[in-house]
Amino acid sequence: MAKFDKTSILAQQKNITMKKNLFVLGAAALVLASCGGPSDEEMNKAAQSMCDCVEKKRAEADPDDLFATDDMHFAFCALDVAVDHGVNCADESFAKALDGKCPELNELQKEYAKTAE
């Protein structure tokens, strides 16, 4: 029987495992790259959701609540939009869609984008 060096066998197994991991990682990157981002239609829906959400939060806000600011409303709504639509509200394409739906939120979006960097 041939003798095998335990170290070389482990090294070969590690090399095979690394190759498999690189292959899986490459395949996953290819799939993600081919999917692209949200469509314009989805961005517009997300922007409209943001407009509606901020408007609703403003209407429901308690004037005595120190945390009921437009910045906070936008941040909470951004989380809702991210979960519901899979859109990053700090993204430039979202800013363009938001400009078309409710341009009065542009400054809030710019400030939000700075904090999300």
Beta strands, then each sheet from edge to edge (+ up, - down):
end
